[in-house]
């Protein structure tokens, strides 16, 4: 299968403000689109807007293998969709990005991981 690529002129990043759950600080971040090498699927990462340091990996790459078959792996998603990691250090980030109109929920949670299917709006 050929790796999907972004169309020329596609906006590849946007800015957001995120608050880490349990902390009062508000962080200015850059949300950037990347692609997973294994599948070509959309990946979302957040970086500190001032330092460029990694802030969070927002998406997960869900593969389908003979040992772990999946009816909807990442590579079958439209290029503007991804599975958003909603657990651990990412808890609460999805809701903040929905409020800022950066992503929107667009389907059920993944059956095995609990990741949320989202459409990226930039």
Secondary structure, 3 states (H helix, E strand, C coil): CCCCCCCCCCCCEEEEEEECCCCCCEEEEEEEEEECCCCCCEEEEEEECCCCCEEEECEECCCCCCCCCCCCCHHHCCCCEEEECCCHHHCCHHHHHHHCCCEEEEEEECCCCCCEEEEECC
